[in-house]
């Protein structure tokens, strides 16, 4: 399982139901490159329970602006289309798993 790629065309449809972790990132960002494998591991761990997705901020500047993304990586935890939590900077897998579990509960 790999993280789903979201963009301005499919974002709202994909986040409207259930729990979604969205990783806002860019190809040129070193911490984003470190976050990437963690996000992919979570996609495996949460297959069937939560959506794990990525948004390239360079290709989706309107989405980044909509959520006030100032620094990357920024990870959003959404539930049924509503923002639950916004995490800025590199996040440990365990910390993200704990937050996802709490949102799923």
N, C-alpha and C positions, 0 to 999 in steps of 0.2 A: 504494500500500500504506500502510495506517495501522497504528499500534500497536494491538495487541489489548487489549481491556479485560478485566482479570482481577478476580475477586471471590472471596469465601470459598467459593462453591459450585463454581467451576471451576478454582481455582488449582492444586491438586495434580495434576489430570488434565492440565492444559496444560503443566506444567513437568517431567513425569516422563520425557520423552524428548527427547534433543537438548540444544542450548544455547539458553537463554532469558535475555534481559536484561529485568529488571523494574524499572520506575521507580515508586517510592513517592512520591506527590505529593499536593497539595491545591490546590483552586481559589483559596484566599486567599493562597498562598505566592508572593511575587515571584520568587525564584530558580527555583521550579518552572515558572513561566511562561516563563522563559528556557531551561530545560532541555527543555521540551516540543517545540519545533521541531527540536532536535537529535535527540531520540528518534524523531521522525517521519522525519527524514532517514535515520537508521539502519534504520528499518523498510523503507524503499525499498532501501537499499544491501544489506541482508542478506536480502531476500526469497528464500525457498527454501534459505537456509543456516542461519539462526537465527531464533527467535521474538523479537519485540520487543513488550513488553507494559507496561501501566500499571496501577497499583493506587491508587485514591483512598483515602487513609488515613482520611478522615472517614467513609466508607461501609463500610470494612473494618478496623475497629479491632482485631479479633482477629488478623487477618493481620499487621498492623503490630506487635502485641505479640509474636506468635510469632517474628518476626525481630528483635525488640529495636530497632525503629525509634525513635530518639530525636529525630532532626532530619530535615528534608526539604529538598530532595530526597535520597533515598537510593536508590542503584541497586544491585541484586543481579545477579550473573552466576551462573546456575545451569547445571549440566550433569547430565543424567539425574536430575533431582530433588535433586541435592546442591549446596549453596552452595559456590561457588568463590571468590567475591570480593564484598566489600561496600564500596561507595564512597559517602561522605557529602559532600553539597554539590554545587554546580554543577560538571559535568564537561565538558571540551572533547570535541568529536566525535572528534578524532584519538586522544585518550587512550582513549575507549571502544572505538573501532575496533581499536586495538592489543590491548586486553584481550580483545575478542571473538575476534579472529584467533588469539590464543594459546590460548584455550579451545577453539576449533574444531579446532586443529591436532592 
